[in-house]
């Protein structure tokens, strides 16, 4: 069932044209990743869903409602962590979730999900860049929402835990039937997380290719060995042929 629809979108900032006649539908419970070169408009397009940006023409609808009029919370993890420096990791999550109608998980549950349980009382100044990013990710996951918008959410996360975290995140999203839009430059992250990859051209942006990963690899195939599988390599080669 279609949940998010970009209908004939034109988006520009002054004379800087981002997209023209852009069309895309995202189904409920689908994980989609916007993939493409820096400056191609991935974040600007995501912000149309959030109601932060407004199209010059066309419409973005969520469940048939204009994005600007959509009232339910959307979980958003921006590129900047924006942690409050005087609050602990746990408090940064809890103060954020208190400002919304509901939470999906407790601070303890989301910290366990992102492997930060042992750091809940630390201040942001005591965290590495990867730990700060995981805290921001946990904060976004604590919000009860049918839609997740994560902009470069995994950047800087330690390689030693990155792959397992990708698998845990995908399993959580699929279990809860959440619709998710990710933005990424990372091949492994994109392939492991996605049901569908939307590859963008440089601006004015068009969709250069769509890769339906679920046609090649079911959720049950996304395990520790997935990145060494022939399926992973097939998707990787398709992505390399685009850029």
N, C-alpha and C positions, 0 to 999 in steps of 0.2 A: 504493500500500500504506500502510495506516494506521501511523503511528509513535508519535504522542502522542495520548492520549485522556483528556479530562476527563469523568468519568462521574458525573452527578448530584451535583455538588459543592456543599456548604454550607461557607462560610468566614466566620468572625467573629473579632473581637478584643474579648473582653469582650462588651459590649452593642452594639458597632459591627458590624453585619452588612455584609459585603462582597459576597458573592454567595449566592444560594439556587438550588438545583436547576440548576446551571450545567453545560451539556453542550457539548462541542466536540471534533472530531477534526481532526488535522493529519496530512497525508500525508508520507511520506518524500520529501525533496527539494523540499518546498513552502516558499515564503517567505510568512509570514503577519505582518501588522502589526496590533497592538492599538491602536486609535485611539479617543480619547474625551476628555472633560473631565478636568481635574486632580481627583484624589481619587476617581476612579471605580473604582479597584482594579486597574488594569492591571499595576502592578509586583507587587502581592500575588498575582495570578493567575500571573504568570510565575514567581514564587518557589516556587509549588507544583511546577513542573517541576524546579526546582533542588533540591528537597527542603529548602529553607529554611523554608517554611511548610507546615503540616500541616492538611488540611481537617477541619472538625468532623465531616463525614460525606461519603460518596462516595469516589471514588478517582481518582488520576492515574496512568496507566501509560505507560511508554515501551517500545515493543516488547513489550508484554504484561507487563512487570515493573513493580511498584510503584515510583514515582519515588524514594521514600526508600531503596529497595534497589538502585537502578540504579548500577552500578559504573563504567561507562565515563565518561571526562571529558566535561563539557559546557562549552563555551566561553561565558564570561559577561563582558559589559562592563556594569558598574553605572553609575549616574548620576554617581558620584564617580570621578575619575580615579585617585586613590590611588597616584600615582607616588612611588617612594622618592627623596627629595630629594638623597641623597648619591651616587646612581648616574646614569650617563648614560642618554640615551634608549635606546641599544643595550643597555646592561646591564639596564635595567628590563625589557626584553623577554626577554632571555636568562635572567635569574634566575627569572622567572615560568615560562617554558617548561621549565626544568630540573626543576621540581617536579612535572611530569607525566610520564606514561610515554613520550609521543612528541610530536614537533612536526611540523606539516604543512608549514611554511615556515621558512626561516632568517630571522634578524633582518634581513638585507640584503633579502630578498625581500619581507617584509611592509612594511618601511620604503619600499621602492619603490612598493608597492601604494598606500600612503597619502600618497605624495609627501613623504616625510620623510628621504630618503636623505642630503641635504646637512646634516642636523641630528643625525646619529646620536651625535656625541660631546658634545652639549650637555647640561647639567644641567637639570632641570625648572624651576629658577628663571630660566633664560634663555629659556623658551618662552612664547609667547602662549597665551591660553586655547584657541584653535583648534588650535594645534600640540600642546598637552597632550592634547587630546581625540583627535587623530589618533594619538598615541603609545599611548593606552589602547586604541584600536581595533586598532592593529597588534599589541599584546600579546595581545588576544583572538584574533586571527586566526592567531597563531603556534601555538596549541594544536591538536593533531590531534583533531578531534571530529566526530561525525556530527550534532551539534546545536549551534546558536548561539542564545544568548539575549542580545540587545542592548537595554539600557534607555536610551532617549534617546541613542543612540550618536553621533548626528551633531550634537548641540546645540553651538553655538559654533564650528563649523568654518567657515572663511572662505568667503564666497559666491563668490569668484573661482574656487575649485576644487571647490566642493561638488557641483555637478551631475555633473562628470566622475567624481568619487569615488563618487557613488551608482551610476553606470553600471558602474564597475570592480568595485565591491563586489558588485553583482547578478551580473555575469558570472562572478566568482570563485565565488560560492555555487552558481550553476547548473552550472558546469563540474564542480565537485567533488561535486555531488548531495548537498549538505548541507541539512538541515532547519533553517530559521531562523525565530525569533520576534523581531520588532522591536516596540518601543514608541515611539510618536511622537505629537507634536502638530502636526507639519508636513505640510501637504497635499502639497507637491511630493515630499518624501522618501517619504511613504507610497505615493503613486501610482507613482513611478518604481521603487521597490524591490519592491513586493508582487506576488505571485500572487493573494493574497486579502486583503481588508481586513475586519477584524472591528471593527465600530463598537459601542462600549459606551455604555450609558446611565449617568446618575449612580447612586450606590448607593441601595438594594441593586441591584447591577449585573445587567443582562440584556443580551443581544446584541440591539441595536436593528436592526441590518442587517448582512448580509454582501455584499460586492461582489467578484465574481470578476473580477479585472482581466485574467487570461489569456484569458477569453472575448472580451475586447475588443481586447487588445494582446498579441501574442506577444513573446517575449524579443528576437526580431530587430527588433521595432519600437522598442525602448528605445534610442534613439540621441540625439545632440545636439539633434535637432529634435522630440523626443517631447513636450516640455512645451508646444509651440505647436500640437500636432496636435488634431484634432477628438476623437480617442479620449481624450486627456488631459482635455480640457474636459468630455467626457461623464462620466468618472469623478469629476472635481472637482465637477460639478453634483450628482451623486448624493450625494457626501459633504456638500455644503452643505445639502442637503435634510434631512439627518439631524439636524444640530446647530443 
